[in-house]
């Protein structure tokens, strides 16, 4: 079964637009990324492993991936609650809050970084109320989690909202008349429908958090081995003109991005199949 | 579709005292948790930007925009956006036309590659250009011999910004154009219209609101980009610092009024972006996603 390279169409401009697209994609994105891979390849295996498994690098992975995982989990929980509130309840200001959910997309990361630091610093609006309990947010790993949670929030809310709208209300009603409790209805009807969207949102929030730089460096404190994220370590290596070291760390992060992009695509395919299987 | 349970039965269930109390309780709990979470993480930071910028009075707030380095940063940001946004818009329209209007092999790979910059860390987006054009980069020596500067200069900042904002217009347009189908364009071509005429008179009117939002979002990301630009800029004050980088410099100098004043401009940009997004959604009557 051989599919033709291109299905015939009477519309013009295929060669021109596809040519321009691939040329531009190649020039701006693919060739530069290849340069990163090539630079890494010029290092010997030993050098590469030395950089990638350096204790400081390992500590930065632990923080970057650990804090991102925690932030994406918080987003999963609170993002679901917010999406549910926006879809199911009427209250004053609902439309405004719905529009503001996209704020972290549009707000420059440097702005969210300095603003969160000001709010959570020991004399800040929120920081001063939690400092007596011995909780420090700014300049600790908790601050990193807070910044990454803000950045990832829209991904979960915007994935879950349409899925919640798809839940068939009459199925819930039917289950209720048959004597199902609210928890059973949630577990057996709502959760299965929303699950793929929630997983997609979680993965997107996680992927975005791992690479995040601007909002984190202001609130993190940036102590080596303690509150230093991997992207910052790349910047430090570049400032020391250690191009190969920066490229090696960049290569590791790029590999992780590819894996996550792949899982997002798989999750979305699973989601589509899941919805069809649910008998629509 | 099977008809659900009878209205009377539903009303009877809904009015059971235990249920009403429970659902009111759950509703208030959910709204409280949502608002509390957003207040701490989103509303407080937004408010503190303006509170800090204005804490020493309106006069000082406006005085911070008279600083020549601040003005230079604003000018640089506008210049970068003026180059990047039109180029990426042209790319987005071309990519959307080829992907949405035609069936060809490798299409899904192409879409994934266009999305790539969103998944890549902004630091890497800057790093790749340093590896190409930096002092020890592939073309570093050649560029130096010919006295061309890309890294630590405007071209590097433009390239890094272009990389980061590359997918936004295409991502808005592709689903929109796919959903609208090819029938009207095919009719126009059959009736003898040329390619460009078909695009401007048939396709563009249908996609213009999506295009507006894509361009606005691309612009917001271009003006606000920090990580990628930070890597290629060299932070030369008054020369290669864009607005977000200038915020960092002022902040690190403990000039909080100045830092938050510039940040307040960027916040207003984000607010305007969201207002236009809401207008576009209201105008087209469809909910994004």
HADDOCK unambig.tbl for C-alpha pairs under 7 A between the chains (distance, minus, plus):
assign (segid A and resid 5 and name CA) (segid B and resid 104 and name CA) 5.44 0.50 0.50
assign (segid A and resid 5 and name CA) (segid B and resid 105 and name CA) 5.17 0.50 0.50
assign (segid A and resid 6 and name CA) (segid B and resid 103 and name CA) 5.77 0.50 0.50
assign (segid A and resid 6 and name CA) (segid B and resid 104 and name CA) 4.13 0.50 0.50
assign (segid A and resid 6 and name CA) (segid B and resid 105 and name CA) 6.42 0.50 0.50
assign (segid A and resid 7 and name CA) (segid B and resid 103 and name CA) 5.42 0.50 0.50
assign (segid A and resid 7 and name CA) (segid B and resid 104 and name CA) 6.23 0.50 0.50
assign (segid A and resid 10 and name CA) (segid B and resid 186 and name CA) 6.73 0.50 0.50
assign (segid A and resid 11 and name CA) (segid B and resid 186 and name CA) 6.28 0.50 0.50
assign (segid A and resid 11 and name CA) (segid B and resid 189 and name CA) 6.90 0.50 0.50
assign (segid A and resid 12 and name CA) (segid B and resid 195 and name CA) 5.76 0.50 0.50
assign (segid A and resid 13 and name CA) (segid B and resid 195 and name CA) 6.91 0.50 0.50
assign (segid A and resid 14 and name CA) (segid B and resid 98 and name CA) 5.62 0.50 0.50
assign (segid A and resid 17 and name CA) (segid B and resid 94 and name CA) 4.80 0.50 0.50
assign (segid A and resid 17 and name CA) (segid B and resid 95 and name CA) 6.35 0.50 0.50
assign (segid A and resid 17 and name CA) (segid B and resid 97 and name CA) 6.83 0.50 0.50
assign (segid A and resid 17 and name CA) (segid B and resid 98 and name CA) 5.60 0.50 0.50
assign (segid A and resid 18 and name CA) (segid B and resid 95 and name CA) 6.57 0.50 0.50
assign (segid A and resid 18 and name CA) (segid B and resid 98 and name CA) 5.37 0.50 0.50
assign (segid A and resid 21 and name CA) (segid B and resid 91 and name CA) 6.33 0.50 0.50
assign (segid A and resid 21 and name CA) (segid B and resid 94 and name CA) 6.40 0.50 0.50
assign (segid A and resid 21 and name CA) (segid B and resid 95 and name CA) 5.30 0.50 0.50
assign (segid A and resid 28 and name CA) (segid B and resid 163 and name CA) 6.02 0.50 0.50
assign (segid A and resid 29 and name CA) (segid B and resid 163 and name CA) 6.26 0.50 0.50
assign (segid A and resid 32 and name CA) (segid B and resid 128 and name CA) 5.22 0.50 0.50
assign (segid A and resid 32 and name CA) (segid B and resid 129 and name CA) 6.30 0.50 0.50
assign (segid A and resid 32 and name CA) (segid B and resid 132 and name CA) 6.90 0.50 0.50
assign (segid A and resid 33 and name CA) (segid B and resid 128 and name CA) 6.02 0.50 0.50
assign (segid A and resid 35 and name CA) (segid B and resid 128 and name CA) 6.56 0.50 0.50
assign (segid A and resid 35 and name CA) (segid B and resid 131 and name CA) 6.72 0.50 0.50
assign (segid A and resid 35 and name CA) (segid B and resid 132 and name CA) 6.60 0.50 0.50
assign (segid A and resid 36 and name CA) (segid B and resid 128 and name CA) 5.71 0.50 0.50
assign (segid A and resid 36 and name CA) (segid B and resid 131 and name CA) 6.83 0.50 0.50
assign (segid A and resid 81 and name CA) (segid B and resid 30 and name CA) 6.34 0.50 0.50
assign (segid A and resid 81 and name CA) (segid B and resid 34 and name CA) 6.50 0.50 0.50
assign (segid A and resid 82 and name CA) (segid B and resid 34 and name CA) 5.09 0.50 0.50
assign (segid A and resid 85 and name CA) (segid B and resid 30 and name CA) 6.19 0.50 0.50
assign (segid A and resid 85 and name CA) (segid B and resid 31 and name CA) 6.04 0.50 0.50
assign (segid A and resid 99 and name CA) (segid B and resid 274 and name CA) 6.92 0.50 0.50
assign (segid A and resid 99 and name CA) (segid B and resid 278 and name CA) 6.94 0.50 0.50
assign (segid A and resid 103 and name CA) (segid B and resid 270 and name CA) 6.95 0.50 0.50
assign (segid A and resid 106 and name CA) (segid B and resid 220 and name CA) 6.13 0.50 0.50
assign (segid A and resid 106 and name CA) (segid B and resid 221 and name CA) 6.68 0.50 0.50
assign (segid A and resid 106 and name CA) (segid B and resid 270 and name CA) 4.95 0.50 0.50
assign (segid A and resid 106 and name CA) (segid B and resid 273 and name CA) 6.97 0.50 0.50
assign (segid A and resid 107 and name CA) (segid B and resid 267 and name CA) 6.12 0.50 0.50
assign (segid A and resid 107 and name CA) (segid B and resid 270 and name CA) 5.18 0.50 0.50
assign (segid A and resid 108 and name CA) (segid B and resid 224 and name CA) 4.38 0.50 0.50
assign (segid A and resid 108 and name CA) (segid B and resid 225 and name CA) 6.37 0.50 0.50
assign (segid A and resid 108 and name CA) (segid B and resid 266 and name CA) 6.88 0.50 0.50
assign (segid A and resid 109 and name CA) (segid B and resid 226 and name CA) 6.74 0.50 0.50
assign (segid A and resid 110 and name CA) (segid B and resid 226 and name CA) 6.43 0.50 0.50
assign (segid A and resid 110 and name CA) (segid B and resid 244 and name CA) 6.00 0.50 0.50
assign (segid A and resid 111 and name CA) (segid B and resid 263 and name CA) 5.62 0.50 0.50
assign (segid A and resid 112 and name CA) (segid B and resid 45 and name CA) 6.88 0.50 0.50
assign (segid A and resid 115 and name CA) (segid B and resid 45 and name CA) 4.77 0.50 0.50
assign (segid A and resid 115 and name CA) (segid B and resid 48 and name CA) 6.33 0.50 0.50
assign (segid A and resid 115 and name CA) (segid B and resid 49 and name CA) 5.94 0.50 0.50
assign (segid A and resid 116 and name CA) (segid B and resid 45 and name CA) 5.45 0.50 0.50
assign (segid A and resid 119 and name CA) (segid B and resid 44 and name CA) 6.86 0.50 0.50
assign (segid A and resid 119 and name CA) (segid B and resid 45 and name CA) 6.25 0.50 0.50
assign (segid A and resid 150 and name CA) (segid B and resid 41 and name CA) 6.21 0.50 0.50
assign (segid A and resid 162 and name CA) (segid B and resid 289 and name CA) 6.60 0.50 0.50
assign (segid A and resid 170 and name CA) (segid B and resid 4 and name CA) 5.64 0.50 0.50
assign (segid A and resid 174 and name CA) (segid B and resid 4 and name CA) 6.23 0.50 0.50
assign (segid A and resid 174 and name CA) (segid B and resid 5 and name CA) 5.92 0.50 0.50
assign (segid A and resid 207 and name CA) (segid B and resid 119 and name CA) 6.41 0.50 0.50
assign (segid A and resid 208 and name CA) (segid B and resid 119 and name CA) 6.41 0.50 0.50
assign (segid A and resid 211 and name CA) (segid B and resid 120 and name CA) 6.59 0.50 0.50
assign (segid A and resid 211 and name CA) (segid B and resid 121 and name CA) 3.94 0.50 0.50
assign (segid A and resid 211 and name CA) (segid B and resid 122 and name CA) 6.80 0.50 0.50
assign (segid A and resid 212 and name CA) (segid B and resid 121 and name CA) 6.22 0.50 0.50
assign (segid A and resid 213 and name CA) (segid B and resid 227 and name CA) 5.85 0.50 0.50
assign (segid A and resid 214 and name CA) (segid B and resid 226 and name CA) 5.87 0.50 0.50
assign (segid A and resid 214 and name CA) (segid B and resid 227 and name CA) 5.62 0.50 0.50
assign (segid A and resid 231 and name CA) (segid B and resid 123 and name CA) 6.05 0.50 0.50
assign (segid A and resid 235 and name CA) (segid B and resid 231 and name CA) 6.73 0.50 0.50
assign (segid A and resid 243 and name CA) (segid B and resid 131 and name CA) 6.97 0.50 0.50
assign (segid A and resid 250 and name CA) (segid B and resid 124 and name CA) 6.03 0.50 0.50
assign (segid A and resid 254 and name CA) (segid B and resid 120 and name CA) 6.50 0.50 0.50
assign (segid A and resid 257 and name CA) (segid B and resid 119 and name CA) 5.83 0.50 0.50
assign (segid A and resid 257 and name CA) (segid B and resid 120 and name CA) 6.07 0.50 0.50
assign (segid A and resid 261 and name CA) (segid B and resid 119 and name CA) 6.82 0.50 0.50
